[in-house]
Structure formats: C-alpha cells, structure tokens
Amino acid sequence: NGMTKPISLLIALEPILFSRAGRLNARQKFRALSSKRPAMAEGLQRSVIDLKTGHPDPALFPERLLVEATARLFSACSNDNRVEGALSYGRVSGRTRLLELLASLHNSEVEPIARSDVQPVQASEFFALPGASFALSACVSNLPAGVVLMESPSYYHAESIFKAEGHQPVAVETDELGMTAHGLETAVREHGQSRIRGVYIIPSYHNPTGRTMPMERRRELINICRK
C-alpha cells in the first residue's frame, strides 16, 4: 500500500482503576501479554508480505543445493590441501569456473537483441560483482558528471547511487512494458545527447514491478542508443 514503515500492532487494554489492586492486576496482564509477544510476532511475519524492498522470499533459496555445493567445494580443497583457497577473496573479476559458466549460459540462452552478427562472449568479458548496488556504482563512478536516464519506478537505490557519483538521474516515460521508445527519444532531445552518460533499465524481472520487457521493446531502445 506504499507504506515505508513497518506496520505496528496496537493492543487496547480495558481501563484499569489505579488502586493498588488495580496496579497489581495491570502488571499481571502486562506479563501475560509480554509472554505472548514472540508468538504474536512470529504470526505477523508469516502473514505479512513486506513490499517495501525487493528482497526475494527466503523460501525460494536453493538451500539444499547450496549446502551440497559448499560441502563439495571444501572436500575438493581439503583433498588438495588448498582449503585456504575456498576462504580467500580470489580473483578480482570472479572465479574462473563461474565466469566460464556465465559465458556459456549467455551464449546458449540469450537471444542476440539487435544484430545478427553478435559474437559469442568470452569468460574474460564477465565480472562477478557483489551485488547490484556495487555494480551500478562501479559502472558510473569513472564517467564524467552528466545525465542518467532511467525508468520510474526503478531499483530503489539506483537514484541515490547516481547522485552520489555526481550524475543527474532523470525519469523517462514508462508504460506497462517498461521504458518507451518515444520517452527515450524525447529525453535525449530535452537533455542533449552530449550530456547523457547512460540509460538504466531492468528488462528482466523488473524491480519493483516484476515485469519482463518484450524483446521487440529491447531492440527499439538499443537501436535508439546506437543512433
């Protein structure tokens, strides 16, 4: 419902006469109520869906697969006497095997968007970064100050990240499919191509709407950027 603060549970107690007996009675009721608070809080957590952030439901995490993968990793490192390798930071760009898997997935499942001559990507072209916020900051931190065009609504940290790096975030016309081609062209004319440093969209599983942008719309936006 657009609320940004946690919902508070208000409990009304019947009026109590503040005699000595009344105070004792109030304390007893308060203790009884306090003992029930953990159960009440647990019940609220089960019944309330938190919509103020885009965090996934923990029930969706592949917990068993993660436990099994971690066990295999430590077992392999232990056999090779390289347990410290599993606990260190590793390469800046990410572990080689992970980058190879990402490249393979991209080349096999991601359709070329705007051209038929798109070449397969290599593992060396991938970087594994610790989260969307860090990735956004890394992308724009070395760009001269300018305008970043973005959808509205969008990832709730994006605007503050762009501002922190010296850029002006500008909302572009958006419909039920995402950023519109007309809106992007209009924004480019209004702000000047030379001032625009990037266009930020979330085409797949958009945060916060959850929509996925059709391939044709993606092609339209990319063709405008290439002009």
N, C-alpha and C positions, 0 to 999 in steps of 0.2 A: 504493500500500500504506500510505498515511498518513504516510510519512516526510516530514519537513520540511527535511532537509538533503540536499544533492547526494550522489549515490552516488559513493563513491570506488573507484577501480580499484586493487586491491592486486596487486603483482607480487612473487612469491617468487623469489629468486635462490638457486642452489645454494650450499652452504657453500664458502668460499674460505679456503685457508691463507694467513695474513697474513705470508708471507715477502715479500721484495722483488719476486720474480717474481709472487707472488700479488696484491700491491697493483697492479702494473702491469696484470695481467690484469683486475682488478676495474675499474680506470679505463677500460680499453678497452671492457669490456662496458657500463659506465655511459654512455660517449659514444655507443655504438651504440644503446643504449636511448633516450637523450635525443633522438637524431636522428629516432626513430620517433614521439615523443610527439605532434607536431602531427597526424600521420595517424591515430594512435590516438584522439586527442580528437575529430577530425572524424568518425570512425567511430561513436564513442559518441553524438555529437549526432544523427546520422542514425537511430540505432537506439533511443534512449531517448526516451520521451514524458514531458515534465515535467508532472506533475499537481498540483504544489504551488501553482500560481497559475492564474488564469482567462484568461491571455493567449491570443489566437487564434493559430493556425498562420500564420506569415508567408506560406506558400504560398497562403493564401486571400485575401490582399490584392489588390485590383484594380490592380496596379502599372501596367499599360499605360494604363488609363483615367485614373489619377491623373497620369501624365506628360502625357498628351494634354490633360487639363483645365488643368494648370498652364501648358502652352505656350499654350493659347487665352487664358487669363487675362492673361498677360504681353503677348501680342500685342495684345490689345484695349487694355490700358492704355498700351502703347507708342504705338499709333496716336493715342490721345487725349492723349498727353503726361502721363499720370497713373500712371506706374509706381509712384510712392510709395504710391498707394492700395492696391496689392496687397501692400505690405510693412508697412503700418501696422496698428494694433490694430483699427480700425474701430469700429462701434457696440458699446456695452456688451452689448446684447441679442443681437448677431449680425448678420450681413449681411442686408439686406432680402430679397434674392432667395432666400437659403437658408431664411429663415423662411416666405416665401410657399410654397416647395416643401414644407416640412414640414406646413404647414397644409393644403395641397391633398392630400397623401398621407394625412393623418389623416382628413380628411373623406370621402375616397373609399374608403378601405380598412379603417378601424377601425369595427367594429360598435358602435352605442350599447349600453352594457353593461346598464344597469339601468332606463332610462326610454326611452320612445318620443318624448319631447318635447325631447331633447337638441339644442341648437342647434349649427350648424357653428361651429368655432373660427376665429378670425381670426389673421392673421400676428402681430398686435400682442400676442397672448396667449402667444407662444412666446419662450423664451430659449434660446440656444445656449451651453452651458457647457462648459468644457474638462475633461471627464471626470466619471465617476460620483462620485468622492470629493469633488470640489469642489461638485458639485450637492447631494449629501447635506448637506454642511456648511452650504451656503447656505440649505437648506430649514429646518434645525433651529436655526440659530445665534440667531435672533431670537425663539424660543419660550421661555416660562418653563420652568425646570427641571421635568422630570416623567418619565413612563414612555413608552418607545417599544417597541411590541410588534413582534416580528419572527420570521421563520422560523428554523429551525435544522436543517441548516446554512444559511448565507447568505453573501453577499459578505463576504470575509474582512476588509475594512477597516471595514465598517459599525459593528460594535460599538465599536471604538476611537473612531470619529468621534462617535458618540452620547455616549460617556462624556466625550470632550474638550469637548463643548458643554454638559456639565452634566446629561445625561439618564441614566436608568437603562434599559439595554436588557433586555428580558425575552423569553425564548424561548417561543413558542406551539406547541401541539401541531401536528405536521405529518405528513401521510401521503404516499403516492406521487404525489398530485396537488398537494401544496403545503399551505399553512396551512389547517386545517379550520375550519368554521363553529363547531363545538362548542368547539374550542380557543380561538377568538377570544372567544366569549361568556363562557367560563369565566375567561379572563384579565381581561376587563373587570370582571366581578363581583369577582374577587380583588383587583384593584389600584385599583378605583374609577374611574368614568368621568371624574371631575373631574381626576384625575392624569394621564390618558393624553393625550399630545401628538400621537401619530400611530401608524399601522400601516405597517410597512415590509415589502413583499413584492416579489418579482421574478417576475411572472406569465409573462413570455415569455423563453424561453431562459435558464432559471434558472442562476445561478452559485452553487454549482459543479455541480449535478446535470444541467443541460441540459434539464430538463423544461419543458413549456409548460402552464400551468394552463388547464383547460377553461373555456369561457365561463360555464357554469352555476355553477361554483365562484366565479368572479369576482363574479357577480351576488350570490351569497349573502353574500360578505364585504362588498361595498359596501352592501347593504341593512342589515347589522348596524351598520356605521359610521354610516349615516344615522339610525338609531334614537337 
